[in-house]
Each structure stands twice: as structure tokens, then as C-alpha cells.
Amino acid sequence: MMNEQILSQLALVLEERKQAPPESSYVAKLYSQGLDTILKKIGEEATETVIAAKDGDKEQIVYELADLWFHSLVLLAQQNLQPQDVLNELGRRFGLSGLAEKASRPS
Ligand SMILES: N=c1c2ncn([C@@H]3O[C@H](COP(=O)(O)OP(=O)(O)OP(=O)(O)O)[C@@H](O)[C@H]3O)c2ncn1[C@@H]1O[C@H](COP(=O)(O)O)[C@@H](O)[C@H]1O
């Protein structure tokens, strides 16, 4: 799988899993368990990422961030959003100073 296509290809698989029976697939099982379970996984994977970084374990940081990104993609799909929506937002912010962007936010 080409790296630049992985988000969109994975999003297609996650969309297909909406039709799959829960016992046939990890993603289908997550959907059937619902939003709170997906959010709990995101919280767990974020915490595991923090621990890996505090431990200074680069390999583990990448592993845990992959889990975090994956479960974030499951959340996007569950909410009928696309990875492209997040990429578009990052694109919109590109080149805009974080300080200027923060100052322009509605209070
Ligand atoms: N990229 C992933 C991926 N990354 C992580 N995981 C799963 O996410 C879970 C991570 O949770 P944990 O580390 O807490 O492990 P766990 O204790 O087994 O999890 P729980 O049972 O406690 O929820 C594991 O079950 C991993 O297998 C993933 N499962 C699926 N994918 C992709 O999604 C596609 C569809 O997967 P299925 O729906 O299973 O076919 C796959 O082909 C992959 O491309």
C-alpha cells in the first residue's frame, strides 16, 4: 500500500465494514458497540502514546500513534466524515501562524 493512499484506502474499508456483521470484523464490532466504545479506545490509545513518549521509546510512539490514528479514522467514519475533511482543515491552516490562528478564533 502506497503511504499517500493509505488514509483514503483505509477509509473505504471502514465504510464497507458498516455492512459487516460484528463477529466478522474488529471495526464492525466497534461500530456495533457504539460511539462511547470508540471514544474510550481513542482515550486509551492517546494515553498509551503519552506513556510511550514519556518512556522515550520511539518505536512504541509510532506503534501507539498508529493505534490512535486508526481509532480516530474509525470515529470519522462512524460520524460520516472523511480523512479528507481533516486534511482540508490542516491545509487551510498551513502557513498560518498558530498564534495568529488562535487570535482569529471566535472567543
Ligand atoms: N489498522 C488497523 C488497526 N490498528 C489497530 N487495530 C486493532 O485495534 C485494537 C487495538 O486495541 P488494543 O491495543 O487495546 O488491543 P486489544 O486489547 O486487542 O483491544 P480490545 O479488545 O481491548 O478493544 C487491536 O484489536 C488491533 O488489532 C486495527 N484493526 C484494523 N486495522 C485496519 O482496519 C482494517 C479492517 O479491520 P477489520 O475490521 O478487523 O477487518 C484492517 O484490514 C486494517 O487495515
Ligand as a Chemical Component Dictionary entry (heavy atoms), coordinates in Angstrom:
data_LIG
# 
_chem_comp.id                   LIG 
_chem_comp.type                 NON-POLYMER 
_chem_comp.pdbx_formal_charge   0 
_chem_comp.three_letter_code    LIG 
# 
loop_
_chem_comp_atom.comp_id 
_chem_comp_atom.atom_id 
_chem_comp_atom.alt_atom_id 
_chem_comp_atom.type_symbol 
_chem_comp_atom.charge 
_chem_comp_atom.model_Cartn_x 
_chem_comp_atom.model_Cartn_y 
_chem_comp_atom.model_Cartn_z 
_chem_comp_atom.pdbx_ordinal 
LIG N1  N1  N 0 -5.201  -0.590 11.145 1  
LIG C1  C1  C 0 -5.927  -1.338 11.798 2  
LIG C2  C2  C 0 -5.744  -1.493 13.213 3  
LIG N2  N2  N 0 -4.879  -0.931 14.082 4  
LIG C3  C3  C 0 -5.182  -1.441 15.284 5  
LIG N3  N3  N 0 -6.205  -2.327 15.195 6  
LIG C4  C4  C 0 -6.814  -3.098 16.277 7  
LIG O1  O1  O 0 -7.105  -2.209 17.336 8  
LIG C5  C5  C 0 -7.031  -2.917 18.561 9  
LIG C6  C6  C 0 -6.138  -2.107 19.469 10 
LIG O2  O2  O 0 -6.597  -2.222 20.710 11 
LIG P1  P1  P 0 -5.648  -2.695 21.913 12 
LIG O3  O3  O 0 -4.209  -2.366 21.617 13 
LIG O4  O4  O 0 -6.233  -2.105 23.127 14 
LIG O5  O5  O 0 -5.783  -4.262 21.832 15 
LIG P2  P2  P 0 -6.968  -5.164 22.357 16 
LIG O6  O6  O 0 -6.732  -5.390 23.826 17 
LIG O7  O7  O 0 -6.947  -6.370 21.479 18 
LIG O8  O8  O 0 -8.303  -4.302 22.130 19 
LIG P3  P3  P 0 -9.700  -4.505 22.853 20 
LIG O9  O9  O 0 -10.145 -5.925 22.557 21 
LIG O10 O10 O 0 -9.472  -4.269 24.328 22 
LIG O11 O11 O 0 -10.589 -3.478 22.248 23 
LIG C7  C7  C 0 -6.469  -4.301 18.276 24 
LIG O12 O12 O 0 -7.529  -5.248 18.245 25 
LIG C8  C8  C 0 -5.875  -4.127 16.881 26 
LIG O13 O13 O 0 -5.903  -5.320 16.106 27 
LIG C9  C9  C 0 -6.592  -2.374 13.922 28 
LIG N4  N4  N 0 -7.586  -3.085 13.310 29 
LIG C10 C10 C 0 -7.767  -2.909 11.964 30 
LIG N5  N5  N 0 -6.973  -2.068 11.200 31 
LIG C11 C11 C 0 -7.257  -1.864 9.764  32 
LIG O14 O14 O 0 -8.651  -1.986 9.567  33 
LIG C12 C12 C 0 -8.917  -2.961 8.564  34 
LIG C13 C13 C 0 -10.240 -3.635 8.868  35 
LIG O15 O15 O 0 -10.119 -4.412 10.055 36 
LIG P4  P4  P 0 -11.256 -5.472 10.410 37 
LIG O16 O16 O 0 -12.484 -4.709 10.620 38 
LIG O17 O17 O 0 -10.798 -6.180 11.682 39 
LIG O18 O18 O 0 -11.329 -6.406 9.248  40 
LIG C14 C14 C 0 -7.699  -3.894 8.615  41 
LIG O19 O19 O 0 -7.514  -4.542 7.380  42 
LIG C15 C15 C 0 -6.577  -2.900 8.884  43 
LIG O20 O20 O 0 -6.196  -2.279 7.656  44 
# 
loop_
_chem_comp_bond.comp_id 
_chem_comp_bond.atom_id_1 
_chem_comp_bond.atom_id_2 
_chem_comp_bond.value_order 
_chem_comp_bond.pdbx_ordinal 
LIG N1  C1  DOUB 1  
LIG C1  C2  SING 2  
LIG C1  N5  SING 3  
LIG C2  N2  SING 4  
LIG C2  C9  DOUB 5  
LIG N2  C3  DOUB 6  
LIG C3  N3  SING 7  
LIG N3  C4  SING 8  
LIG N3  C9  SING 9  
LIG C4  O1  SING 10 
LIG C4  C8  SING 11 
LIG O1  C5  SING 12 
LIG C5  C6  SING 13 
LIG C5  C7  SING 14 
LIG C6  O2  SING 15 
LIG O2  P1  SING 16 
LIG P1  O3  DOUB 17 
LIG P1  O4  SING 18 
LIG P1  O5  SING 19 
LIG O5  P2  SING 20 
LIG P2  O6  DOUB 21 
LIG P2  O7  SING 22 
LIG P2  O8  SING 23 
LIG O8  P3  SING 24 
LIG P3  O9  DOUB 25 
LIG P3  O10 SING 26 
LIG P3  O11 SING 27 
LIG C7  O12 SING 28 
LIG C7  C8  SING 29 
LIG C8  O13 SING 30 
LIG C9  N4  SING 31 
LIG N4  C10 DOUB 32 
LIG C10 N5  SING 33 
LIG N5  C11 SING 34 
LIG C11 O14 SING 35 
LIG C11 C15 SING 36 
LIG O14 C12 SING 37 
LIG C12 C13 SING 38 
LIG C12 C14 SING 39 
LIG C13 O15 SING 40 
LIG O15 P4  SING 41 
LIG P4  O16 DOUB 42 
LIG P4  O17 SING 43 
LIG P4  O18 SING 44 
LIG C14 O19 SING 45 
LIG C14 C15 SING 46 
LIG C15 O20 SING 47 
# 
